[in-house]
Amino acid sequence: MEVQALLVAILEAVDRYGLKAWHLRKFDRNVERFYQKNVTGREYRSEATETYRKRFDRYRESLFTFLGQDGIPWNNNMAERAIRQLAV
């Protein structure tokens, strides 16, 4: 639920303001709090949860890049669409 609350707030801001770092930088503190509370220095008993925790930790530097730079999409749909033509 923690990740949902974080992402819903961010994506609502993206829908409202677009991919403008000016409006999205304010979520840097929320992302930091999320990592401190749920990822950094934690271990989970559930194998699936631990797998996701490790992924969040591994991709920390790139996962929320779109918050600090203008025009970077929060998903990779454009890249997948471009590659789909080659795969077909």
ZATORZA-718661 format. One record per atom (N, C-alpha, C): residue in one letter; residue number from 1; x, y, z; atom name. Coordinates in nm, 3 decimals. Example, Ala and Ser with C-alpha at 12.3 -4.5 7.8 and 13.67 -1.06 7.14 Angstrom:
<nodes>
node residu: A, num: 1, x: 1.319, y: -0.569, z: 0.780, atome: N .
node residu: A, num: 1, x: 1.230, y: -0.450, z: 0.780, atome: CA .
node residu: A, num: 1, x: 1.320, y: -0.330, z: 0.780, atome: C .
node residu: S, num: 2, x: 1.285, y: -0.225, z: 0.708, atome: N .
node residu: S, num: 2, x: 1.367, y: -0.106, z: 0.714, atome: CA .
node residu: S, num: 2, x: 1.290, y: 0.003, z: 0.787, atome: C .
</nodes>
This chain:
<nodes>
node residu: M, num: 1, x: 0.081, y: -0.119, z: 0.000, atome: N .
node residu: M, num: 1, x: 0.000, y: 0.000, z: 0.000, atome: CA .
node residu: M, num: 1, x: 0.086, y: 0.127, z: 0.000, atome: C .
node residu: E, num: 2, x: 0.203, y: 0.116, z: 0.058, atome: N .
node residu: E, num: 2, x: 0.291, y: 0.233, z: 0.063, atome: CA .
node residu: E, num: 2, x: 0.333, y: 0.277, z: -0.076, atome: C .
node residu: V, num: 3, x: 0.370, y: 0.180, z: -0.160, atome: N .
node residu: V, num: 3, x: 0.413, y: 0.213, z: -0.295, atome: CA .
node residu: V, num: 3, x: 0.295, y: 0.267, z: -0.376, atome: C .
node residu: Q, num: 4, x: 0.178, y: 0.215, z: -0.352, atome: N .
node residu: Q, num: 4, x: 0.059, y: 0.264, z: -0.421, atome: CA .
node residu: Q, num: 4, x: 0.032, y: 0.409, z: -0.387, atome: C .
node residu: A, num: 5, x: 0.037, y: 0.442, z: -0.259, atome: N .
node residu: A, num: 5, x: 0.013, y: 0.580, z: -0.216, atome: CA .
node residu: A, num: 5, x: 0.115, y: 0.675, z: -0.279, atome: C .
node residu: L, num: 6, x: 0.240, y: 0.632, z: -0.284, atome: N .
node residu: L, num: 6, x: 0.346, y: 0.715, z: -0.344, atome: CA .
node residu: L, num: 6, x: 0.320, y: 0.736, z: -0.493, atome: C .
node residu: L, num: 7, x: 0.296, y: 0.627, z: -0.565, atome: N .
node residu: L, num: 7, x: 0.280, y: 0.636, z: -0.710, atome: CA .
node residu: L, num: 7, x: 0.152, y: 0.706, z: -0.752, atome: C .
node residu: V, num: 8, x: 0.044, y: 0.686, z: -0.681, atome: N .
node residu: V, num: 8, x: -0.082, y: 0.752, z: -0.717, atome: CA .
node residu: V, num: 8, x: -0.066, y: 0.904, z: -0.709, atome: C .
node residu: A, num: 9, x: -0.004, y: 0.952, z: -0.603, atome: N .
node residu: A, num: 9, x: 0.017, y: 1.096, z: -0.589, atome: CA .
node residu: A, num: 9, x: 0.106, y: 1.151, z: -0.702, atome: C .
node residu: I, num: 10, x: 0.212, y: 1.078, z: -0.734, atome: N .
node residu: I, num: 10, x: 0.303, y: 1.122, z: -0.841, atome: CA .
node residu: I, num: 10, x: 0.231, y: 1.123, z: -0.976, atome: C .
node residu: L, num: 11, x: 0.158, y: 1.016, z: -1.006, atome: N .
node residu: L, num: 11, x: 0.093, y: 1.006, z: -1.137, atome: CA .
node residu: L, num: 11, x: -0.023, y: 1.105, z: -1.151, atome: C .
node residu: E, num: 12, x: -0.087, y: 1.140, z: -1.042, atome: N .
node residu: E, num: 12, x: -0.188, y: 1.245, z: -1.049, atome: CA .
node residu: E, num: 12, x: -0.123, y: 1.379, z: -1.085, atome: C .
node residu: A, num: 13, x: -0.006, y: 1.405, z: -1.029, atome: N .
node residu: A, num: 13, x: 0.066, y: 1.528, z: -1.063, atome: CA .
node residu: A, num: 13, x: 0.112, y: 1.525, z: -1.209, atome: C .
node residu: V, num: 14, x: 0.153, y: 1.410, z: -1.258, atome: N .
node residu: V, num: 14, x: 0.193, y: 1.399, z: -1.400, atome: CA .
node residu: V, num: 14, x: 0.073, y: 1.427, z: -1.489, atome: C .
node residu: D, num: 15, x: -0.042, y: 1.372, z: -1.455, atome: N .
node residu: D, num: 15, x: -0.163, y: 1.398, z: -1.534, atome: CA .
node residu: D, num: 15, x: -0.201, y: 1.546, z: -1.531, atome: C .
node residu: R, num: 16, x: -0.181, y: 1.609, z: -1.419, atome: N .
node residu: R, num: 16, x: -0.221, y: 1.749, z: -1.404, atome: CA .
node residu: R, num: 16, x: -0.122, y: 1.847, z: -1.467, atome: C .
node residu: Y, num: 17, x: 0.009, y: 1.823, z: -1.444, atome: N .
node residu: Y, num: 17, x: 0.111, y: 1.919, z: -1.486, atome: CA .
node residu: Y, num: 17, x: 0.199, y: 1.871, z: -1.600, atome: C .
node residu: G, num: 18, x: 0.191, y: 1.745, z: -1.636, atome: N .
node residu: G, num: 18, x: 0.281, y: 1.691, z: -1.737, atome: CA .
node residu: G, num: 18, x: 0.413, y: 1.651, z: -1.674, atome: C .
node residu: L, num: 19, x: 0.510, y: 1.624, z: -1.757, atome: N .
node residu: L, num: 19, x: 0.641, y: 1.577, z: -1.711, atome: CA .
node residu: L, num: 19, x: 0.736, y: 1.694, z: -1.686, atome: C .
node residu: K, num: 20, x: 0.693, y: 1.786, z: -1.605, atome: N .
node residu: K, num: 20, x: 0.773, y: 1.904, z: -1.571, atome: CA .
node residu: K, num: 20, x: 0.837, y: 1.885, z: -1.434, atome: C .
node residu: A, num: 21, x: 0.969, y: 1.887, z: -1.431, atome: N .
node residu: A, num: 21, x: 1.043, y: 1.865, z: -1.307, atome: CA .
node residu: A, num: 21, x: 1.005, y: 1.969, z: -1.201, atome: C .
node residu: W, num: 22, x: 0.970, y: 2.088, z: -1.245, atome: N .
node residu: W, num: 22, x: 0.932, y: 2.195, z: -1.151, atome: CA .
node residu: W, num: 22, x: 0.820, y: 2.148, z: -1.058, atome: C .
node residu: H, num: 23, x: 0.725, y: 2.074, z: -1.111, atome: N .
node residu: H, num: 23, x: 0.612, y: 2.028, z: -1.031, atome: CA .
node residu: H, num: 23, x: 0.637, y: 1.892, z: -0.967, atome: C .
node residu: L, num: 24, x: 0.731, y: 1.816, z: -1.019, atome: N .
node residu: L, num: 24, x: 0.751, y: 1.680, z: -0.969, atome: CA .
node residu: L, num: 24, x: 0.863, y: 1.667, z: -0.866, atome: C .
node residu: R, num: 25, x: 0.952, y: 1.765, z: -0.858, atome: N .
node residu: R, num: 25, x: 1.062, y: 1.758, z: -0.761, atome: CA .
node residu: R, num: 25, x: 1.013, y: 1.750, z: -0.617, atome: C .
node residu: K, num: 26, x: 0.894, y: 1.802, z: -0.592, atome: N .
node residu: K, num: 26, x: 0.842, y: 1.800, z: -0.455, atome: CA .
node residu: K, num: 26, x: 0.821, y: 1.658, z: -0.403, atome: C .
node residu: F, num: 27, x: 0.819, y: 1.559, z: -0.492, atome: N .
node residu: F, num: 27, x: 0.801, y: 1.421, z: -0.450, atome: CA .
node residu: F, num: 27, x: 0.932, y: 1.352, z: -0.413, atome: C .
node residu: D, num: 28, x: 1.045, y: 1.420, z: -0.431, atome: N .
node residu: D, num: 28, x: 1.174, y: 1.362, z: -0.394, atome: CA .
node residu: D, num: 28, x: 1.176, y: 1.324, z: -0.246, atome: C .
node residu: R, num: 29, x: 1.121, y: 1.409, z: -0.159, atome: N .
node residu: R, num: 29, x: 1.117, y: 1.378, z: -0.015, atome: CA .
node residu: R, num: 29, x: 1.029, y: 1.258, z: 0.013, atome: C .
node residu: N, num: 30, x: 0.917, y: 1.248, z: -0.059, atome: N .
node residu: N, num: 30, x: 0.828, y: 1.133, z: -0.040, atome: CA .
node residu: N, num: 30, x: 0.897, y: 1.003, z: -0.081, atome: C .
node residu: V, num: 31, x: 0.971, y: 1.008, z: -0.192, atome: N .
node residu: V, num: 31, x: 1.044, y: 0.891, z: -0.239, atome: CA .
node residu: V, num: 31, x: 1.150, y: 0.853, z: -0.136, atome: C .
node residu: E, num: 32, x: 1.221, y: 0.950, z: -0.084, atome: N .
node residu: E, num: 32, x: 1.324, y: 0.923, z: 0.018, atome: CA .
node residu: E, num: 32, x: 1.263, y: 0.860, z: 0.143, atome: C .
node residu: R, num: 33, x: 1.149, y: 0.914, z: 0.187, atome: N .
node residu: R, num: 33, x: 1.080, y: 0.856, z: 0.304, atome: CA .
node residu: R, num: 33, x: 1.036, y: 0.713, z: 0.276, atome: C .
node residu: F, num: 34, x: 0.985, y: 0.689, z: 0.155, atome: N .
node residu: F, num: 34, x: 0.944, y: 0.554, z: 0.118, atome: CA .
node residu: F, num: 34, x: 1.061, y: 0.457, z: 0.127, atome: C .
node residu: Y, num: 35, x: 1.176, y: 0.497, z: 0.073, atome: N .
node residu: Y, num: 35, x: 1.294, y: 0.410, z: 0.078, atome: CA .
node residu: Y, num: 35, x: 1.341, y: 0.387, z: 0.221, atome: C .
node residu: Q, num: 36, x: 1.344, y: 0.492, z: 0.302, atome: N .
node residu: Q, num: 36, x: 1.389, y: 0.477, z: 0.441, atome: CA .
node residu: Q, num: 36, x: 1.296, y: 0.385, z: 0.519, atome: C .
node residu: K, num: 37, x: 1.168, y: 0.396, z: 0.495, atome: N .
node residu: K, num: 37, x: 1.071, y: 0.318, z: 0.571, atome: CA .
node residu: K, num: 37, x: 1.056, y: 0.174, z: 0.521, atome: C .
node residu: N, num: 38, x: 1.067, y: 0.151, z: 0.391, atome: N .
node residu: N, num: 38, x: 1.031, y: 0.023, z: 0.334, atome: CA .
node residu: N, num: 38, x: 1.142, y: -0.055, z: 0.265, atome: C .
node residu: V, num: 39, x: 1.251, y: 0.010, z: 0.228, atome: N .
node residu: V, num: 39, x: 1.351, y: -0.058, z: 0.146, atome: CA .
node residu: V, num: 39, x: 1.487, y: -0.065, z: 0.215, atome: C .
node residu: T, num: 40, x: 1.543, y: 0.047, z: 0.252, atome: N .
node residu: T, num: 40, x: 1.678, y: 0.054, z: 0.306, atome: CA .
node residu: T, num: 40, x: 1.688, y: -0.017, z: 0.441, atome: C .
node residu: G, num: 41, x: 1.777, y: -0.114, z: 0.447, atome: N .
node residu: G, num: 41, x: 1.802, y: -0.183, z: 0.573, atome: CA .
node residu: G, num: 41, x: 1.692, y: -0.277, z: 0.618, atome: C .
node residu: R, num: 42, x: 1.599, y: -0.309, z: 0.533, atome: N .
node residu: R, num: 42, x: 1.488, y: -0.398, z: 0.569, atome: CA .
node residu: R, num: 42, x: 1.507, y: -0.534, z: 0.505, atome: C .
node residu: E, num: 43, x: 1.451, y: -0.635, z: 0.568, atome: N .
node residu: E, num: 43, x: 1.441, y: -0.768, z: 0.509, atome: CA .
node residu: E, num: 43, x: 1.302, y: -0.819, z: 0.538, atome: C .
node residu: Y, num: 44, x: 1.244, y: -0.883, z: 0.438, atome: N .
node residu: Y, num: 44, x: 1.108, y: -0.933, z: 0.450, atome: CA .
node residu: Y, num: 44, x: 1.108, y: -1.085, z: 0.448, atome: C .
node residu: R, num: 45, x: 1.010, y: -1.145, z: 0.514, atome: N .
node residu: R, num: 45, x: 1.000, y: -1.291, z: 0.519, atome: CA .
node residu: R, num: 45, x: 0.943, y: -1.349, z: 0.390, atome: C .
node residu: S, num: 46, x: 0.854, y: -1.277, z: 0.327, atome: N .
node residu: S, num: 46, x: 0.795, y: -1.324, z: 0.203, atome: CA .
node residu: S, num: 46, x: 0.898, y: -1.315, z: 0.090, atome: C .
node residu: E, num: 47, x: 0.911, y: -1.422, z: 0.016, atome: N .
node residu: E, num: 47, x: 1.008, y: -1.425, z: -0.095, atome: CA .
node residu: E, num: 47, x: 0.974, y: -1.322, z: -0.202, atome: C .
node residu: A, num: 48, x: 0.846, y: -1.311, z: -0.235, atome: N .
node residu: A, num: 48, x: 0.804, y: -1.215, z: -0.338, atome: CA .
node residu: A, num: 48, x: 0.831, y: -1.072, z: -0.293, atome: C .
node residu: T, num: 49, x: 0.799, y: -1.041, z: -0.169, atome: N .
node residu: T, num: 49, x: 0.822, y: -0.906, z: -0.116, atome: CA .
node residu: T, num: 49, x: 0.971, y: -0.874, z: -0.112, atome: C .
node residu: E, num: 50, x: 1.050, y: -0.969, z: -0.072, atome: N .
node residu: E, num: 50, x: 1.195, y: -0.948, z: -0.067, atome: CA .
node residu: E, num: 50, x: 1.251, y: -0.926, z: -0.208, atome: C .
node residu: T, num: 51, x: 1.197, y: -0.996, z: -0.306, atome: N .
node residu: T, num: 51, x: 1.240, y: -0.977, z: -0.446, atome: CA .
node residu: T, num: 51, x: 1.212, y: -0.834, z: -0.491, atome: C .
node residu: Y, num: 52, x: 1.092, y: -0.784, z: -0.460, atome: N .
node residu: Y, num: 52, x: 1.059, y: -0.646, z: -0.498, atome: CA .
node residu: Y, num: 52, x: 1.144, y: -0.545, z: -0.422, atome: C .
node residu: R, num: 53, x: 1.171, y: -0.572, z: -0.295, atome: N .
node residu: R, num: 53, x: 1.255, y: -0.481, z: -0.217, atome: CA .
node residu: R, num: 53, x: 1.394, y: -0.471, z: -0.281, atome: C .
node residu: K, num: 54, x: 1.448, y: -0.585, z: -0.324, atome: N .
node residu: K, num: 54, x: 1.580, y: -0.585, z: -0.388, atome: CA .
node residu: K, num: 54, x: 1.576, y: -0.508, z: -0.520, atome: C .
node residu: R, num: 55, x: 1.468, y: -0.522, z: -0.595, atome: N .
node residu: R, num: 55, x: 1.456, y: -0.447, z: -0.722, atome: CA .
node residu: R, num: 55, x: 1.449, y: -0.297, z: -0.698, atome: C .
node residu: F, num: 56, x: 1.368, y: -0.258, z: -0.599, atome: N .
node residu: F, num: 56, x: 1.362, y: -0.116, z: -0.566, atome: CA .
node residu: F, num: 56, x: 1.500, y: -0.065, z: -0.527, atome: C .
node residu: D, num: 57, x: 1.574, y: -0.141, z: -0.452, atome: N .
node residu: D, num: 57, x: 1.707, y: -0.100, z: -0.409, atome: CA .
node residu: D, num: 57, x: 1.803, y: -0.093, z: -0.528, atome: C .
node residu: R, num: 58, x: 1.800, y: -0.194, z: -0.614, atome: N .
node residu: R, num: 58, x: 1.890, y: -0.200, z: -0.729, atome: CA .
node residu: R, num: 58, x: 1.868, y: -0.085, z: -0.827, atome: C .
node residu: Y, num: 59, x: 1.743, y: -0.051, z: -0.850, atome: N .
node residu: Y, num: 59, x: 1.711, y: 0.051, z: -0.951, atome: CA .
node residu: Y, num: 59, x: 1.678, y: 0.186, z: -0.889, atome: C .
node residu: R, num: 60, x: 1.722, y: 0.211, z: -0.769, atome: N .
node residu: R, num: 60, x: 1.691, y: 0.335, z: -0.698, atome: CA .
node residu: R, num: 60, x: 1.730, y: 0.460, z: -0.777, atome: C .
node residu: E, num: 61, x: 1.847, y: 0.459, z: -0.835, atome: N .
node residu: E, num: 61, x: 1.897, y: 0.578, z: -0.905, atome: CA .
node residu: E, num: 61, x: 1.818, y: 0.610, z: -1.032, atome: C .
node residu: S, num: 62, x: 1.765, y: 0.507, z: -1.099, atome: N .
node residu: S, num: 62, x: 1.698, y: 0.531, z: -1.227, atome: CA .
node residu: S, num: 62, x: 1.546, y: 0.526, z: -1.218, atome: C .
node residu: L, num: 63, x: 1.491, y: 0.468, z: -1.115, atome: N .
node residu: L, num: 63, x: 1.347, y: 0.446, z: -1.107, atome: CA .
node residu: L, num: 63, x: 1.267, y: 0.576, z: -1.105, atome: C .
node residu: F, num: 64, x: 1.315, y: 0.675, z: -1.035, atome: N .
node residu: F, num: 64, x: 1.242, y: 0.802, z: -1.022, atome: CA .
node residu: F, num: 64, x: 1.315, y: 0.917, z: -1.091, atome: C .
node residu: T, num: 65, x: 1.391, y: 0.888, z: -1.196, atome: N .
node residu: T, num: 65, x: 1.464, y: 0.990, z: -1.271, atome: CA .
node residu: T, num: 65, x: 1.370, y: 1.096, z: -1.327, atome: C .
node residu: F, num: 66, x: 1.251, y: 1.056, z: -1.367, atome: N .
node residu: F, num: 66, x: 1.156, y: 1.149, z: -1.428, atome: CA .
node residu: F, num: 66, x: 1.112, y: 1.260, z: -1.333, atome: C .
node residu: L, num: 67, x: 1.136, y: 1.246, z: -1.204, atome: N .
node residu: L, num: 67, x: 1.098, y: 1.351, z: -1.109, atome: CA .
node residu: L, num: 67, x: 1.190, y: 1.473, z: -1.118, atome: C .
node residu: G, num: 68, x: 1.313, y: 1.452, z: -1.158, atome: N .
node residu: G, num: 68, x: 1.410, y: 1.561, z: -1.157, atome: CA .
node residu: G, num: 68, x: 1.448, y: 1.618, z: -1.292, atome: C .
node residu: Q, num: 69, x: 1.395, y: 1.560, z: -1.400, atome: N .
node residu: Q, num: 69, x: 1.432, y: 1.609, z: -1.534, atome: CA .
node residu: Q, num: 69, x: 1.307, y: 1.620, z: -1.620, atome: C .
node residu: D, num: 70, x: 1.296, y: 1.727, z: -1.693, atome: N .
node residu: D, num: 70, x: 1.180, y: 1.750, z: -1.780, atome: CA .
node residu: D, num: 70, x: 1.174, y: 1.650, z: -1.894, atome: C .
node residu: G, num: 71, x: 1.052, y: 1.607, z: -1.925, atome: N .
node residu: G, num: 71, x: 1.026, y: 1.530, z: -2.045, atome: CA .
node residu: G, num: 71, x: 1.061, y: 1.383, z: -2.041, atome: C .
node residu: I, num: 72, x: 1.110, y: 1.332, z: -1.931, atome: N .
node residu: I, num: 72, x: 1.141, y: 1.190, z: -1.924, atome: CA .
node residu: I, num: 72, x: 1.014, y: 1.117, z: -1.884, atome: C .
node residu: P, num: 73, x: 0.967, y: 1.023, z: -1.967, atome: N .
node residu: P, num: 73, x: 0.842, y: 0.952, z: -1.935, atome: CA .
node residu: P, num: 73, x: 0.860, y: 0.863, z: -1.812, atome: C .
node residu: W, num: 74, x: 0.752, y: 0.844, z: -1.739, atome: N .
node residu: W, num: 74, x: 0.757, y: 0.761, z: -1.619, atome: CA .
node residu: W, num: 74, x: 0.743, y: 0.613, z: -1.652, atome: C .
node residu: N, num: 75, x: 0.712, y: 0.579, z: -1.778, atome: N .
node residu: N, num: 75, x: 0.701, y: 0.440, z: -1.820, atome: CA .
node residu: N, num: 75, x: 0.782, y: 0.421, z: -1.947, atome: C .
node residu: N, num: 76, x: 0.788, y: 0.300, z: -1.997, atome: N .
node residu: N, num: 76, x: 0.866, y: 0.275, z: -2.119, atome: CA .
node residu: N, num: 76, x: 0.776, y: 0.231, z: -2.235, atome: C .
node residu: N, num: 77, x: 0.653, y: 0.278, z: -2.239, atome: N .
node residu: N, num: 77, x: 0.560, y: 0.240, z: -2.345, atome: CA .
node residu: N, num: 77, x: 0.611, y: 0.276, z: -2.484, atome: C .
node residu: M, num: 78, x: 0.671, y: 0.393, z: -2.498, atome: N .
node residu: M, num: 78, x: 0.722, y: 0.435, z: -2.629, atome: CA .
node residu: M, num: 78, x: 0.830, y: 0.339, z: -2.679, atome: C .
node residu: A, num: 79, x: 0.920, y: 0.298, z: -2.593, atome: N .
node residu: A, num: 79, x: 1.026, y: 0.205, z: -2.632, atome: CA .
node residu: A, num: 79, x: 0.967, y: 0.070, z: -2.670, atome: C .
node residu: E, num: 80, x: 0.869, y: 0.023, z: -2.594, atome: N .
node residu: E, num: 80, x: 0.807, y: -0.106, z: -2.626, atome: CA .
node residu: E, num: 80, x: 0.735, y: -0.100, z: -2.760, atome: C .
node residu: R, num: 81, x: 0.669, y: 0.010, z: -2.788, atome: N .
node residu: R, num: 81, x: 0.600, y: 0.023, z: -2.917, atome: CA .
node residu: R, num: 81, x: 0.698, y: 0.026, z: -3.034, atome: C .
node residu: A, num: 82, x: 0.809, y: 0.091, z: -3.014, atome: N .
node residu: A, num: 82, x: 0.911, y: 0.099, z: -3.119, atome: CA .
node residu: A, num: 82, x: 0.971, y: -0.040, z: -3.148, atome: C .
node residu: I, num: 83, x: 0.994, y: -0.116, z: -3.044, atome: N .
node residu: I, num: 83, x: 1.055, y: -0.248, z: -3.061, atome: CA .
node residu: I, num: 83, x: 0.954, y: -0.348, z: -3.117, atome: C .
node residu: R, num: 84, x: 0.827, y: -0.330, z: -3.087, atome: N .
node residu: R, num: 84, x: 0.724, y: -0.424, z: -3.132, atome: CA .
node residu: R, num: 84, x: 0.725, y: -0.440, z: -3.283, atome: C .
node residu: Q, num: 85, x: 0.746, y: -0.332, z: -3.356, atome: N .
node residu: Q, num: 85, x: 0.750, y: -0.340, z: -3.503, atome: CA .
node residu: Q, num: 85, x: 0.862, y: -0.429, z: -3.551, atome: C .
node residu: L, num: 86, x: 0.975, y: -0.423, z: -3.483, atome: N .
node residu: L, num: 86, x: 1.089, y: -0.508, z: -3.521, atome: CA .
node residu: L, num: 86, x: 1.061, y: -0.655, z: -3.488, atome: C .
node residu: A, num: 87, x: 0.994, y: -0.678, z: -3.376, atome: N .
node residu: A, num: 87, x: 0.966, y: -0.815, z: -3.333, atome: CA .
node residu: A, num: 87, x: 0.864, y: -0.883, z: -3.423, atome: C .
node residu: V, num: 88, x: 0.767, y: -0.806, z: -3.470, atome: N .
node residu: V, num: 88, x: 0.663, y: -0.863, z: -3.555, atome: CA .
node residu: V, num: 88, x: 0.720, y: -0.886, z: -3.693, atome: C .
</nodes>
